[in-house]
Amino acid sequence: MNCIRDSAMRELAEREQLHLAMRPVPPLPSLWEDICADAIEAANQEAGLQPFLHDQILQHRCFETAVAHVIAGKLAGGPLDVQQLRTWIRESMEDDFTISAAVQADIQAVRERDPACGGASEPLLYYKGLHALSAHRIAHRLWHRGRRRIARNLQSLVSERLGVDIHPAARIGQGILLDHGHGFVMGETAVIEDNVSILHNVTLGGTGKDTGNRHPKVRSGVLIGAGALILGNIEIGHGAKIGAGSVVMRSVPPHVTVAGKLAQVVGMPSTPQPSLEMNHQIGCELVPVARQL
């Protein structure tokens, strides 16, 4: 028990040092009701979906059991029993209420930032970026409770089933949009703070065989375009924008836009938190002379 408590205290201190939110987002009491109402509407519109919607959402008494059911179903297959997966997920969410708050914030992020999202139930049902983030939150909890073999197993399942590879030790804030989700890679010591939006095929990786603190730190409000490679123990400052396909190997100051290979400063985002605006255009932000980082 002392080891568990000490591990939890170390994690708490690390989060404070890295400016991650230490308290959950305000509870969203209406979100579960909105999800259920949307599922009922969908079932009334499409009778053929009624068994699916009942199984995934409408049979469940609360948000947490529905999340456990959906995520386990996405990862199940092979020798690992789906009920065991659901137990691990449900117990982790019951043990740490911040997981549920973070998943709710992630769902809200999808609803607010993705114009393709058609209803409150869709992120939980269909968005594999959300599924991967939710599974990682469980794996991260298990990792820091000393159950590292299970955490590694979950990481492997997410990689195989969803095409997203996040080390269980990596730290992720809340209100994250992992748009499309496919091809996202995040290393062991990487950090993503709150309210960050990330497109597909993004890597937060190392630069070689270095050990220790070797992966990027992405601060709040950052927008990362598709295919960006961010490598090494560098910092992407608050409210920065990373253009699609950029290769970033040096720290990026807050509230600037970088693009290219190797990435250069090419302007400034039009808002303090470009992750919320989701505007990937860069040409309108050009500065007279681009400067290297």
C-alpha positions as CSV (number, residue, x, y, z in Angstrom):
1,M,0.0,0.0,0.0
2,N,2.8,2.4,0.8
3,C,4.3,1.8,-2.7
4,I,1.0,2.5,-4.3
5,R,0.6,5.7,-2.3
6,D,4.1,6.8,-3.0
7,S,3.6,6.2,-6.7
8,A,0.4,8.2,-6.7
9,M,2.1,11.1,-5.0
10,R,4.9,11.1,-7.5
11,E,2.5,11.1,-10.3
12,L,0.6,14.0,-8.7
13,A,3.8,16.0,-8.4
14,E,4.8,15.4,-12.0
15,R,1.4,16.5,-13.2
16,E,1.6,19.7,-11.2
17,Q,5.1,20.4,-12.5
18,L,4.0,19.9,-16.1
19,H,1.0,22.2,-15.6
20,L,-1.6,19.5,-16.3
21,A,-5.0,20.1,-14.9
22,M,-5.1,18.7,-11.4
23,R,-8.9,18.8,-11.0
24,P,-11.5,17.2,-13.3
25,V,-13.5,19.3,-15.6
26,P,-16.9,20.4,-14.1
27,P,-19.3,17.5,-14.2
28,L,-21.6,17.3,-17.2
29,P,-24.8,15.9,-15.7
30,S,-26.7,16.3,-19.0
31,L,-24.2,14.5,-21.3
32,W,-25.3,11.0,-20.5
33,E,-29.0,12.1,-20.9
34,D,-28.1,13.7,-24.2
35,I,-26.3,10.5,-25.4
36,C,-29.3,8.3,-24.4
37,A,-31.8,10.7,-26.1
38,D,-29.8,10.7,-29.3
39,A,-29.6,6.9,-29.2
40,I,-33.4,6.7,-28.8
41,E,-33.9,9.1,-31.7
42,A,-31.6,7.0,-33.9
43,A,-33.4,3.8,-32.9
44,N,-36.8,5.3,-33.8
45,Q,-35.4,6.5,-37.1
46,E,-33.7,3.2,-38.0
47,A,-35.3,0.1,-36.6
48,G,-32.4,-2.1,-37.8
49,L,-30.1,-0.3,-35.4
50,Q,-32.3,-0.9,-32.3
51,P,-30.4,-4.0,-31.1
52,F,-27.0,-2.3,-31.6
53,L,-28.1,0.9,-29.8
54,H,-29.6,-1.1,-26.9
55,D,-26.5,-3.1,-26.5
56,Q,-24.1,-0.2,-26.7
57,I,-26.0,2.5,-24.8
58,L,-29.6,2.1,-23.8
59,Q,-29.3,-1.0,-21.6
60,H,-26.7,0.7,-19.3
61,R,-27.6,2.5,-16.1
62,C,-24.8,5.1,-16.3
63,F,-22.1,6.6,-18.5
64,E,-19.3,4.6,-17.0
65,T,-20.7,1.2,-17.6
66,A,-21.6,2.2,-21.2
67,V,-18.0,3.3,-21.8
68,A,-16.6,0.1,-20.4
69,H,-18.9,-1.9,-22.6
70,V,-18.1,0.0,-25.8
71,I,-14.3,0.2,-25.3
72,A,-14.0,-3.5,-24.3
73,G,-16.1,-4.4,-27.4
74,K,-13.7,-2.5,-29.6
75,L,-10.6,-4.2,-28.2
76,A,-12.0,-7.7,-27.7
77,G,-10.8,-10.7,-29.8
78,G,-8.4,-13.5,-29.4
79,P,-7.8,-15.3,-26.1
80,L,-8.6,-12.3,-23.9
81,D,-12.2,-12.4,-22.6
82,V,-14.3,-9.3,-23.3
83,Q,-15.8,-9.6,-19.8
84,Q,-12.3,-9.3,-18.3
85,L,-11.7,-6.2,-20.3
86,R,-14.9,-4.7,-19.2
87,T,-14.0,-5.4,-15.6
88,W,-10.6,-3.8,-15.8
89,I,-12.1,-0.7,-17.5
90,R,-15.1,-0.4,-15.1
91,E,-13.0,-0.9,-12.0
92,S,-10.5,1.7,-13.1
93,M,-13.2,4.3,-13.8
94,E,-14.8,3.5,-10.4
95,D,-11.4,3.9,-8.7
96,D,-10.6,7.2,-10.3
97,F,-13.5,9.5,-11.1
98,T,-11.2,11.8,-13.1
99,I,-11.2,9.2,-15.9
100,S,-14.9,9.6,-16.5
101,A,-14.6,13.4,-16.4
102,A,-11.8,13.3,-18.9
103,V,-13.8,11.0,-21.3
104,Q,-16.8,13.3,-21.0
105,A,-14.5,16.3,-21.8
106,D,-13.1,14.4,-24.8
107,I,-16.7,13.8,-26.1
108,Q,-17.5,17.4,-25.7
109,A,-14.4,18.3,-27.7
110,V,-15.5,16.1,-30.6
111,R,-19.0,17.6,-30.5
112,E,-17.7,21.2,-30.5
113,R,-14.8,20.9,-32.9
114,D,-15.8,18.3,-35.5
115,P,-18.5,19.5,-37.9
116,A,-19.0,15.9,-39.1
117,C,-20.3,14.9,-35.7
118,G,-24.0,14.5,-36.1
119,G,-25.3,13.6,-32.6
120,A,-24.4,13.2,-28.9
121,S,-24.1,9.4,-29.2
122,E,-21.7,9.4,-32.2
123,P,-18.4,10.0,-30.5
124,L,-18.9,7.2,-28.1
125,L,-20.2,4.8,-30.8
126,Y,-18.1,5.6,-33.8
127,Y,-15.0,7.7,-33.1
128,K,-11.9,5.5,-32.8
129,G,-9.8,8.5,-31.7
130,L,-12.0,8.8,-28.6
131,H,-11.9,5.0,-28.1
132,A,-8.1,5.0,-28.2
133,L,-7.9,7.9,-25.7
134,S,-10.3,6.3,-23.4
135,A,-8.5,3.0,-23.4
136,H,-5.2,4.8,-22.8
137,R,-6.7,6.5,-19.7
138,I,-7.4,3.1,-18.3
139,A,-3.9,1.8,-19.3
140,H,-2.3,4.9,-17.7
141,R,-4.2,4.3,-14.4
142,L,-3.2,0.6,-14.4
143,W,0.5,1.5,-15.2
144,H,0.7,3.8,-12.2
145,R,-0.9,1.2,-10.0
146,G,1.8,-1.3,-10.7
147,R,-0.3,-3.4,-13.1
148,R,2.1,-2.8,-16.0
149,R,1.6,-6.1,-17.8
150,I,-2.1,-5.4,-18.1
151,A,-1.4,-1.8,-19.2
152,R,1.0,-3.1,-21.9
153,N,-1.6,-5.6,-23.0
154,L,-4.2,-2.8,-23.5
155,Q,-1.6,-0.6,-25.4
156,S,-1.0,-3.6,-27.7
157,L,-4.7,-4.2,-28.3
158,V,-5.3,-0.5,-29.1
159,S,-2.4,-0.5,-31.5
160,E,-3.7,-3.7,-33.3
161,R,-7.4,-2.9,-33.3
162,L,-7.4,0.9,-33.7
163,G,-4.1,1.9,-35.3
164,V,-3.1,4.2,-32.4
165,D,0.0,3.5,-30.3
166,I,0.2,5.4,-27.0
167,H,2.7,4.3,-24.3
168,P,0.8,3.7,-21.0
169,A,3.1,6.1,-19.1
170,A,2.4,9.0,-21.4
171,R,0.3,11.8,-19.8
172,I,-2.7,13.3,-21.5
173,G,-5.0,16.1,-20.3
174,Q,-8.7,16.4,-21.0
175,G,-10.8,18.0,-23.8
176,I,-8.6,16.2,-26.4
177,L,-9.7,15.8,-30.0
178,L,-7.8,13.0,-31.7
179,D,-9.5,13.5,-35.1
180,H,-9.7,10.3,-37.2
181,G,-7.2,8.8,-34.8
182,H,-5.4,6.6,-37.3
183,G,-1.6,6.5,-37.1
184,F,-1.1,8.5,-34.0
185,V,2.0,7.6,-32.0
186,M,2.9,9.0,-28.5
187,G,6.1,8.0,-26.6
188,E,6.6,7.1,-23.0
189,T,7.6,10.5,-21.6
190,A,5.4,12.7,-23.9
191,V,2.8,15.0,-22.4
192,I,-0.3,16.5,-23.9
193,E,-2.1,19.2,-21.8
194,D,-5.8,20.2,-21.9
195,N,-7.8,21.3,-25.0
196,V,-5.4,20.0,-27.7
197,S,-6.5,19.0,-31.2
198,I,-4.5,16.4,-33.2
199,L,-5.1,15.2,-36.7
200,H,-4.2,11.7,-38.0
201,N,-0.7,10.3,-38.6
202,V,0.9,12.5,-36.0
203,T,4.0,11.3,-34.1
204,L,5.2,12.6,-30.7
205,G,8.4,10.6,-30.6
206,G,12.1,10.4,-29.6
207,T,15.2,11.0,-31.7
208,G,17.1,7.8,-31.1
209,K,18.0,5.5,-28.3
210,D,18.2,8.1,-25.5
211,T,16.6,7.1,-22.2
212,G,14.9,9.3,-19.7
213,N,12.8,12.4,-20.5
214,R,13.0,12.2,-24.3
215,H,9.6,13.0,-25.9
216,P,7.7,16.2,-26.7
217,K,5.6,18.3,-24.2
218,V,2.5,19.7,-25.9
219,R,1.0,22.6,-23.9
220,S,-2.7,23.6,-23.8
221,G,-4.6,24.9,-26.8
222,V,-2.2,23.5,-29.4
223,L,-3.4,22.4,-32.9
224,I,-1.3,19.8,-34.7
225,G,-2.0,19.2,-38.4
226,A,-2.1,15.8,-40.1
227,G,1.2,14.0,-40.6
228,A,3.3,16.2,-38.3
229,L,6.4,14.7,-36.7
230,I,7.4,16.2,-33.4
231,L,10.5,14.6,-32.1
232,G,12.7,14.9,-29.0
233,N,12.4,16.4,-25.5
234,I,11.0,19.7,-26.8
235,E,8.1,22.0,-25.9
236,I,5.2,23.1,-28.1
237,G,4.1,26.3,-26.4
238,H,0.6,27.2,-25.4
239,G,-1.7,28.0,-28.3
240,A,0.8,27.1,-31.0
241,K,-0.2,25.7,-34.4
242,I,1.8,23.0,-36.2
243,G,1.2,22.8,-39.9
244,A,0.3,19.5,-41.6
245,G,3.4,17.5,-42.6
246,S,5.8,19.6,-40.5
247,V,8.9,18.1,-38.9
248,V,9.5,19.8,-35.6
249,M,12.8,19.1,-33.7
250,R,13.1,22.3,-31.7
251,S,10.8,23.9,-29.1
252,V,8.1,26.1,-30.5
253,P,7.2,29.4,-28.7
254,P,3.6,30.0,-27.5
255,H,1.1,31.4,-29.9
256,V,3.1,31.0,-33.2
257,T,2.4,29.0,-36.3
258,V,5.2,26.7,-37.6
259,A,5.3,24.7,-40.9
260,G,7.7,22.9,-43.2
261,K,10.6,20.5,-43.0
262,L,12.4,21.5,-40.9
263,A,9.7,23.6,-39.4
264,Q,9.9,27.4,-39.4
265,V,7.8,30.1,-37.8
266,V,5.5,31.4,-40.5
267,G,3.0,33.5,-38.6
268,M,0.7,33.6,-35.6
269,P,-2.6,31.8,-35.0
270,S,-5.7,34.0,-35.2
271,T,-7.0,32.9,-31.8
272,P,-5.4,32.1,-28.4
273,Q,-6.4,28.5,-28.6
274,P,-6.2,27.3,-32.3
275,S,-7.2,23.8,-31.1
276,L,-10.7,25.1,-30.5
277,E,-11.0,26.9,-33.9
278,M,-9.6,24.0,-35.9
279,N,-8.5,26.3,-38.7
280,H,-5.6,24.6,-40.5
281,Q,-5.0,27.3,-43.0
282,I,-1.5,28.9,-42.9
283,G,-1.2,31.2,-45.9
284,C,-3.3,34.0,-44.3
285,E,-0.9,34.1,-41.4
286,L,2.4,34.5,-43.2
287,V,4.9,36.9,-41.7
288,P,7.2,39.0,-44.0
289,V,10.3,36.8,-43.3
290,A,10.0,33.3,-41.9
291,R,12.5,32.6,-39.1
292,Q,13.9,29.3,-38.0
293,L,13.2,28.0,-34.5
